[in-house]
Amino acid sequence: MLLVMSAFSRRALVKGGLCSAALISLRAAPAAARELLTEPAKDAVVKRALSAAKAAGASYADVRLVRRRSERVDVRDDAVVAVSSDEEYGVGVRVIADGAWGFAGSPQVTVDNAARVARRAVEVARAHASLRRRPVALAPEPAHVDVWQTPLTKDPFKISLEDKAELLLAMSAAARRGPGSCMFQGHYEGLSEWKLLASSEGSYLEQHLVRVDPGAEVTVLDERLGVVASRKHDLPPRQAGWEYVEGAPLLADARQLVEEAREKLRAPVVTAGPRDLVLDPSNLWLTIHESIGHSTELDRALGFEANFAGTSFATPAQLGTLRIAAPHLTFYADKTTPGGLATAGYDDDGVPGGRWDLVRDGVLVGFQTTREQAAWIGERASRGTSYADSYRSFPFQRMPNVSLAPGARALSLEDLIAATDDGLLVIGDGSWSIDHQRRNFQFGGQLFWEIRHGKKVRMVRDAAYQASTVAFWNACDLIGGPASWRLGGALRDGKGEPAQMNPVSHGTPPVRVRGVAVLATAGAR
Amino acid sequence: MRRGGDVLTATAARRICRLALAEAARLSGASASVTLTSAHGGNTRFAVGEVTQVVDSEEVTLEVAISFGQRRAAASTNQLGAAGVADVVARAARLARLSPPSPDVLPPLGPQRYLASLGAVDAEAARLGAAGRAAAIKQALALAEAAGVVLAGFYQHARLSTSLATSAGLWVHDERTRLACSCSARTRDGDGSGWAGAASHRAAELQPAALASTAIAKAQASARPARLAPGRYSVVLEPAATAALVRFLTESIDARSAHEGSSWLSQRAGGAGGAGSAGGFGGRLGQRVLPESITVASDPADYAADGRAFDAEGVPQAPTTWIDRGVLARMATDRSWAAKSGQPLTGWPEGMRLEGGTATRDQLIRGIDRGLLITRFFYLGLLDPTSLQVTGLTRDGVFLIERGALVGPVQNFRFNHSPVELLARCDGLGATQVVAIDGGRRLRAPLLRSHDFHMTSVSEAV
């Protein structure tokens, strides 16, 4: 399930430096690592939590100190309408006691309270231990002692609020300059996630992740006809510093957004029926997220999410045999994608980030796992996809960056359009919905153009495409090359009960998919 | 937070709010609004017939908004010691000084009179803990084991406090309990699936074993579904399905969206009149927007549906009818929009409901020649705010109705339909139930019968 999202930009390809920057993991010697960021007071808290859990009878324990900060600026037309700065800090202890999981969290980060929280985690585990069929067992993992942080050149929390407001107001002014009324909404959000994870097995990991999300949407209206049209910028959130916001063409694109919205206002409603779709990466990332990303979560596939988000059409029994996509398509999971929102040095089980195939040459070959889950499909090590969104949240399986590998031929979006006789080009993300086994989906978009004889001929509006996952990906016959690959993503992908939010990115080239059902979505007004 | 994780009492909350206001009072020319919330609760997840996640959670949030004239910013923290309080005030003040002046900034609200919220705390719910959850879930799992189906579910409860205080003298404190439980049952072959859920502030209204029984019966009854073509069907929606679709309507009673033209309640060209004269759209206030059988209201004393005597800005809430027998009686305004538009200030209500009726499920079914009984919907998404077109899917039990009787299970569908169309064609209402939509925001909604519901494609998902 994707609760809150933001988007992607083909225009906003990040400057080479950031894109090509390898993620820097400061794999220092244990003693040096501890000294780099961690304070002795925090060390005392985590040690006390671990010893208290052990004394209370836990067979395994991990403790996380998590500090989350966010800063947000919202602009509407010529005014800053909201400015906020949120901070949250706390301690969470997860244990296995009598073979059952238990977890407790508290915002009081003191030695005594950490011990209380640890004992509480053991107590709630024991209260439920008789309701386990089998004891929780974790895949082996070496103890890691390390420090990791988001590679960035400009800490966004050190950039003044005035600079952030000024950028949004300048974009608003640029959008609203010129004839006709136009409403502008812009935002900037910066997120900082600092966490220290220590486990009873000896892992001691300190990480600091920084994410930024600039965004804008324009709305134009035709008062005579009483209709409105909106256009959201395709710029996606990114794990990066302020340099990503600075390098994005927000100002340069402002007028174009308005022109596209005006064209949409005048455009006819799409004609429903089967069409060949040419899907830009700014649209396709979300389709990959919902149809491939969620369907290859192992807990979902085995029924652990049945009460909320559902199960999956893909099951472990089909590994190596289920043809999910056409043979030229490979989808991979990657916790190391530069700039990827889910990229990290280690997951919340303390497992280093890696890359592996989920669908290779069209066939299901892998799932996303945690230390608890690896053995469920006969794997000896976790894929490292555990994540908790707060000190008070239970870490569980969350989606890594899941991407579609580019094709071998150097095809561009323009090449795909030129090769299409009668189709629909879809740019940007719009509405989204998929069933509880990730089969039947329906996606909208920001902009739609009819393609005739290899050319974009006119814009249409109020369209969505509807298909079934396996049929859709098997009908994909053209794919862009490496130069056309772009990263999209969302800051808040929801999963679990109570719902937790996971930031995640998806890279993809443009593709063409044959004969997909297109609907007109406007309805009767 | 207090040792042991209790929620904040009125006395403790007032002390912290006063501390924050005193910090703000030291800043020349500052006015301040403080919101303090605390929660202590627990939750248990279960799936594949066993418990999979057990959590005990404590949280507090102190949010301080500081204004210097028209410059305003907000900051929050969960660190309630003197240093934490001083830091959050300083952060808000620093950001406020840097913020450009905003026309939307209003002085803080002064003292208000609120309805008393007696009875929002349920003693049994307040006592509930891990052992109580485990005992209830054990019964539910045993029922599933005996029935030979696979059970998954979620049971959560919390005690909560919310306090508001301002430098203009406003003070209000609310405490309550909140619970929710849901169960999904699947046949072992994965061919049938059923669900049941409940939400309330009272523990007695949540019986996990009873919910499990309903889910199990649904799973068994929905196994081996027949295939049915997409098309337009008469439908009987159970309350969870009604709520999932109607929430798009109850959440769109916002006056500002109507003015800006992005609402189904905007006055439009053609059939619904012209655009407003002041650069925006007029609302359809006073007009018939739905049939006479439809009433949408809110009640701050409907604690099961999260009703509360004040909204997030501190605006007092009274029982309010928004759509009165089909006529748009009011649209919701926050302080800023009320000041800007001159419309009456309503605040944003909780405790919303679509009024029900007296029909039983069997009576509603008897009135259908050919149609569908629908348990719930999944993954709804708004397609068009001006028509409230929504897409989504059926889930956990769809049953064919022929000549006034249930015939058997059919597969799931995707729909593209609007709650406005749903209510415009509604000709039967039954008892209401509180529904936690996607596990969160609550709405009281009825069993409902409607016609020409547009199922646009088949979903193979079970």
Contacts between the chains, C-beta under 8 A, distances in Angstrom:
chain1	res1	chain2	res2	distance
A	1	B	379	6.7
A	1	B	438	7.9
A	3	B	438	7.9
A	79	B	100	7.2
A	79	B	102	4.9
A	79	B	103	5.8
A	79	B	104	6.8
A	80	B	99	5.6
A	80	B	100	4.8
A	80	B	102	5.5
A	81	B	102	5.8
A	81	B	104	5.4
A	82	B	74	7.4
A	83	B	72	7.3
A	83	B	73	3.9
A	83	B	74	7.1
A	83	B	95	5.1
A	83	B	96	7.4
A	83	B	98	7.9
A	83	B	99	4.8
A	84	B	73	6.6
A	84	B	74	4.5
A	84	B	75	6.6
A	84	B	76	7.3
A	84	B	95	7.7
A	85	B	73	7.3
A	85	B	74	7.6
A	85	B	75	4.3
A	85	B	76	7.5
A	85	B	91	5.1
A	85	B	92	7.2
A	85	B	95	5.8
A	86	B	75	7.0
A	86	B	76	4.5
A	86	B	77	7.9
A	87	B	75	7.6
A	87	B	76	6.7
A	87	B	77	5.0
A	87	B	78	7.5
A	87	B	79	7.7
A	87	B	88	7.6
A	87	B	91	7.8
A	88	B	61	7.8
A	88	B	76	7.9
A	88	B	77	7.5
A	88	B	78	5.0
A	89	B	78	6.4
A	89	B	79	6.1
A	90	B	59	7.9
A	90	B	78	6.6
A	100	B	51	6.5
A	100	B	54	7.0
A	101	B	52	7.2
A	101	B	53	6.1
A	101	B	54	6.0
A	102	B	54	5.2
A	102	B	56	8.0
A	103	B	53	7.4
A	103	B	54	6.4
A	103	B	55	4.8
A	103	B	56	7.0
A	104	B	55	7.4
A	104	B	56	4.2
A	104	B	57	7.4
A	105	B	55	7.6
A	105	B	56	7.5
A	105	B	57	5.5
A	105	B	58	6.6
A	105	B	59	7.9
A	106	B	1	6.5
A	106	B	5	6.5
A	106	B	58	4.7
A	107	B	1	5.7
A	107	B	58	6.6
A	107	B	59	6.4
A	107	B	60	5.9
A	107	B	78	4.2
A	107	B	79	6.8
A	107	B	80	7.9
A	108	B	1	5.7
A	113	B	3	7.4
A	116	B	3	7.5
A	116	B	4	7.9
A	120	B	56	5.4
A	121	B	56	7.1
A	123	B	130	6.8
A	124	B	42	6.8
A	124	B	54	4.8
A	124	B	55	7.5
A	124	B	56	5.1
A	124	B	130	4.1
A	125	B	54	6.1
A	127	B	54	7.4
A	127	B	129	7.9
A	127	B	130	4.0
A	127	B	131	4.8
A	127	B	133	7.8
A	127	B	134	4.8
A	128	B	44	6.4
A	128	B	51	4.5
A	128	B	54	5.0
A	128	B	130	6.8
A	128	B	133	7.8
A	128	B	134	4.8
A	128	B	137	7.8
A	130	B	134	7.7
A	130	B	138	7.4
A	131	B	46	7.1
A	131	B	50	5.9
A	131	B	51	4.1
A	131	B	134	6.2
A	131	B	137	6.3
A	131	B	138	6.0
A	131	B	141	6.4
A	132	B	50	5.2
A	132	B	51	6.2
A	133	B	48	7.8
A	133	B	49	6.3
A	133	B	50	4.5
A	134	B	50	7.7
A	160	B	98	6.7
A	161	B	95	5.8
A	161	B	98	4.3
A	161	B	99	6.8
A	162	B	98	5.5
A	165	B	98	7.9
A	165	B	99	7.0
A	165	B	100	5.8
A	169	B	100	7.3
A	181	B	279	6.7
A	183	B	260	6.9
A	219	B	260	7.6
A	219	B	262	7.1
A	221	B	261	5.3
A	221	B	275	8.0
A	223	B	275	4.2
A	223	B	279	7.9
A	224	B	269	6.7
A	224	B	275	7.5
A	225	B	269	5.4
A	226	B	261	7.0
A	226	B	266	7.5
A	226	B	267	7.8
A	226	B	268	3.8
A	226	B	269	3.5
A	226	B	270	7.0
A	226	B	272	7.8
A	226	B	274	7.2
A	226	B	275	5.2
A	226	B	281	7.0
A	227	B	261	8.0
A	227	B	269	8.0
A	227	B	386	7.8
A	228	B	260	7.8
A	228	B	261	4.8
A	228	B	262	5.7
A	228	B	386	7.1
A	302	B	48	6.8
A	303	B	47	5.8
A	303	B	48	5.0
A	303	B	150	6.4
A	303	B	152	6.6
A	303	B	186	7.0
A	304	B	47	4.4
A	304	B	48	6.5
A	304	B	52	6.0
A	304	B	152	7.4
A	305	B	47	7.4
A	305	B	152	7.9
A	306	B	47	5.9
A	306	B	150	7.6
A	306	B	152	4.0
A	306	B	184	5.1
A	306	B	186	6.0
A	306	B	193	7.9
A	307	B	45	7.7
A	307	B	47	6.8
A	307	B	152	4.1
A	307	B	153	5.0
A	307	B	154	5.7
A	307	B	182	6.0
A	307	B	183	7.0
A	307	B	184	4.2
A	307	B	195	7.7
A	308	B	154	7.0
A	308	B	439	6.8
A	310	B	378	7.3
A	310	B	395	7.7
A	310	B	461	7.0
A	311	B	186	7.9
A	311	B	190	7.6
A	313	B	460	7.9
A	313	B	461	7.6
A	392	B	55	7.8
A	392	B	57	4.6
A	392	B	58	7.1
A	392	B	59	5.8
A	393	B	55	7.9
A	394	B	53	5.2
A	394	B	55	5.2
A	396	B	53	6.9
A	431	B	381	4.4
A	431	B	382	6.6
A	431	B	383	5.1
A	431	B	391	6.6
A	432	B	381	5.8
A	433	B	379	4.7
A	433	B	380	6.9
A	433	B	381	4.3
A	433	B	391	4.9
A	433	B	392	6.0
A	433	B	393	7.1
A	433	B	414	7.6
A	434	B	379	6.0
A	435	B	378	6.8
A	435	B	379	6.9
A	435	B	393	4.7
A	435	B	395	7.6
A	435	B	412	6.7
A	435	B	414	7.2
A	435	B	459	4.4
A	435	B	460	8.0
A	435	B	461	4.1
A	436	B	378	5.3
A	436	B	379	7.4
A	436	B	393	7.2
A	436	B	395	5.6
A	436	B	461	5.2
A	437	B	460	7.3
A	437	B	461	3.6
A	437	B	462	7.0
A	438	B	461	7.8
A	439	B	459	6.3
A	439	B	460	5.1
A	439	B	461	5.2
A	440	B	393	6.7
A	440	B	414	5.3
A	440	B	457	6.3
A	440	B	458	7.3
A	440	B	459	4.0
A	440	B	460	6.9
A	440	B	461	6.8
A	442	B	381	7.9
A	442	B	391	5.3
A	442	B	414	6.4
A	442	B	416	7.9
A	444	B	383	6.7
A	462	B	383	8.0
A	462	B	384	6.8
A	464	B	383	6.8
A	464	B	391	7.3
A	466	B	414	6.9
A	466	B	456	7.2
A	466	B	457	5.8
A	468	B	460	7.0
A	496	B	45	7.8
A	497	B	43	7.2
A	497	B	45	5.7
A	497	B	154	4.1
A	497	B	156	7.5
A	497	B	439	5.9
A	498	B	43	6.3
A	498	B	156	6.6
A	498	B	439	6.8
A	499	B	438	7.4
A	499	B	439	6.4
A	499	B	440	7.4
A	517	B	457	7.3
A	519	B	416	6.7
A	519	B	456	6.9
A	521	B	383	4.1
A	521	B	384	6.0
A	521	B	389	5.9
A	521	B	391	7.5
A	521	B	416	6.8
A	522	B	383	7.7
A	522	B	384	5.3
A	522	B	387	6.4
A	522	B	389	6.8
A	523	B	383	7.2
A	523	B	384	5.7
A	523	B	387	3.9
A	523	B	388	7.8
A	523	B	389	3.6
A	523	B	416	7.5
A	523	B	418	5.7
A	523	B	421	7.9
A	524	B	387	6.2
A	524	B	418	8.0
A	524	B	421	7.6
A	525	B	268	6.8
A	525	B	386	5.7
A	525	B	387	5.0
